[in-house]
Amino acid sequence: MQNPAKKELKFPITPRFLSVKGAMVYTSLGRDSVRKWCKEIGAVRRIGNRVMYDRLVIDSAMDKLAPMQDERD
C-alpha cells in the first residue's frame, strides 16, 4: 500500500514565494542585484525568520519593464 503523503503530483506546482536562490534563478540576477531589485519593487516578504520573494510581484514588475530595442521595431 502506498503512503498518500508520498504520492507524486501529476501537475507541476510553481511556488508563490521564492528563496533568494530561487529568485536568482527565476530572474537571472545575482544575489545582491536580486535583493536590491526585489526590495525596490516591494517583493520582499518575511515569513517568520525567513526572507522570501513574491513571484507574482516579480512577474508584474518584469511585465512593466521597457521592451528591448529589437522588440520596438
C-alpha positions as CSV (number, residue, x, y, z in Angstrom):
1,M,0.0,0.0,0.0
2,Q,1.3,3.4,-1.0
3,N,1.8,6.2,1.6
4,P,-0.6,9.0,0.5
5,A,1.9,11.6,1.8
6,K,4.5,10.5,-0.7
7,K,2.1,10.4,-3.7
8,E,3.5,12.2,-6.7
9,L,1.6,15.1,-8.2
10,K,0.5,14.8,-11.8
11,F,0.9,18.5,-12.4
12,P,3.8,20.9,-11.6
13,I,3.4,23.4,-8.8
14,T,5.1,26.7,-9.1
15,P,5.8,28.2,-5.7
16,R,4.4,31.7,-5.0
17,F,7.3,32.6,-2.7
18,L,11.0,32.1,-3.7
19,S,14.1,31.9,-1.6
20,V,17.0,34.2,-2.6
21,K,18.5,31.4,-4.6
22,G,15.1,30.7,-6.3
23,A,14.7,34.4,-7.1
24,M,18.2,34.4,-8.5
25,V,17.4,31.6,-10.9
26,Y,14.0,33.0,-11.8
27,T,15.3,36.4,-12.7
28,S,18.8,35.5,-13.9
29,L,20.2,38.2,-11.5
30,G,23.0,37.8,-9.0
31,R,22.4,37.7,-5.2
32,D,23.0,41.4,-4.4
33,S,21.1,42.6,-7.5
34,V,18.0,40.4,-6.8
35,R,17.9,41.5,-3.2
36,K,18.1,45.2,-4.1
37,W,15.6,45.0,-7.0
38,C,13.1,42.9,-5.0
39,K,13.3,45.5,-2.2
40,E,12.7,48.3,-4.7
41,I,9.6,46.6,-6.3
42,G,8.1,45.5,-3.0
43,A,8.5,41.8,-3.5
44,V,10.2,41.1,-0.1
45,R,8.1,39.0,2.3
46,R,9.1,37.9,5.8
47,I,7.7,34.6,7.0
48,G,8.9,34.0,10.5
49,N,12.7,34.4,10.3
50,R,12.8,33.7,6.6
51,V,13.0,36.3,3.8
52,M,11.1,35.2,0.8
53,Y,10.4,36.9,-2.6
54,D,6.9,37.1,-4.1
55,R,6.9,35.7,-7.6
56,L,3.7,37.5,-8.6
57,V,5.2,40.9,-7.7
58,I,8.4,40.0,-9.6
59,D,6.3,38.9,-12.7
60,S,4.3,42.2,-12.5
61,A,7.5,44.3,-12.3
62,M,9.0,42.3,-15.2
63,D,5.9,42.9,-17.3
64,K,6.3,46.7,-16.8
65,L,9.9,46.8,-17.9
66,A,10.6,48.6,-21.2
67,P,10.9,46.3,-24.1
68,M,14.4,45.8,-25.6
69,Q,15.4,47.8,-28.7
70,D,14.8,44.9,-31.1
71,E,11.2,44.4,-29.9
72,R,10.3,48.1,-30.6
73,D,10.8,47.7,-34.4
